[in-house]
Amino acid sequence: MGLGSGLENSQPKKKIIVVEIGNKTIGFSVNDVLEVGTFEKLDSPPVAVERGPILGIARDDEGMVIVLDPEKLI
C-alpha cells in the first residue's frame, strides 16, 4: 500500500550548535550545518559592521567565511 515501515519521520532533524560563553553552555538552533572548520587567523570585519555580531572574516582555499560572535547573538 506504500505506507512505509512507520519508522520514517516527516519532521526534519533538528540541528543545534552548542557553544560555551564564559561559564555557561548555550545551544543555538540552526537550519543547517554545512561544515565545521578551524581557522588560525581572522581578518577584522569591515568598519561598517564593527558593532554587529561579526567577529571576523576567515579565508581558506574555497573562499571566505564570516565568523559570528555568539556572545553578541544573545
Contacts in CASP RR format, 6 or more apart in sequence:
PFRMAT RR
TARGET T0000
AUTHOR 0000-0000-0000
METHOD contacts of the structure
MODEL  1
MGLGSGLENSQPKKKIIVVEIGNKTIGFSVNDVLEVGTFEKLDSPPVAVE
RGPILGIARDDEGMVIVLDPEKLI
14 29 0 8 1.000
15 29 0 8 1.000
15 30 0 8 1.000
15 31 0 8 1.000
15 32 0 8 1.000
15 33 0 8 1.000
16 27 0 8 1.000
16 28 0 8 1.000
16 29 0 8 1.000
16 30 0 8 1.000
17 27 0 8 1.000
17 28 0 8 1.000
17 30 0 8 1.000
17 33 0 8 1.000
18 25 0 8 1.000
18 26 0 8 1.000
18 27 0 8 1.000
18 28 0 8 1.000
19 25 0 8 1.000
19 26 0 8 1.000
19 27 0 8 1.000
19 28 0 8 1.000
19 70 0 8 1.000
20 26 0 8 1.000
21 70 0 8 1.000
21 71 0 8 1.000
21 74 0 8 1.000
26 70 0 8 1.000
26 74 0 8 1.000
28 70 0 8 1.000
28 73 0 8 1.000
39 58 0 8 1.000
39 60 0 8 1.000
39 65 0 8 1.000
39 67 0 8 1.000
41 58 0 8 1.000
42 55 0 8 1.000
42 56 0 8 1.000
42 57 0 8 1.000
42 58 0 8 1.000
42 67 0 8 1.000
43 56 0 8 1.000
43 57 0 8 1.000
43 58 0 8 1.000
43 59 0 8 1.000
44 56 0 8 1.000
44 57 0 8 1.000
45 52 0 8 1.000
45 54 0 8 1.000
45 55 0 8 1.000
45 56 0 8 1.000
45 57 0 8 1.000
45 66 0 8 1.000
52 72 0 8 1.000
53 68 0 8 1.000
53 69 0 8 1.000
53 72 0 8 1.000
53 73 0 8 1.000
54 66 0 8 1.000
54 67 0 8 1.000
54 68 0 8 1.000
54 69 0 8 1.000
55 67 0 8 1.000
55 68 0 8 1.000
55 69 0 8 1.000
55 72 0 8 1.000
56 66 0 8 1.000
56 67 0 8 1.000
57 64 0 8 1.000
57 65 0 8 1.000
57 66 0 8 1.000
57 67 0 8 1.000
58 64 0 8 1.000
58 65 0 8 1.000
58 67 0 8 1.000
59 65 0 8 1.000
END
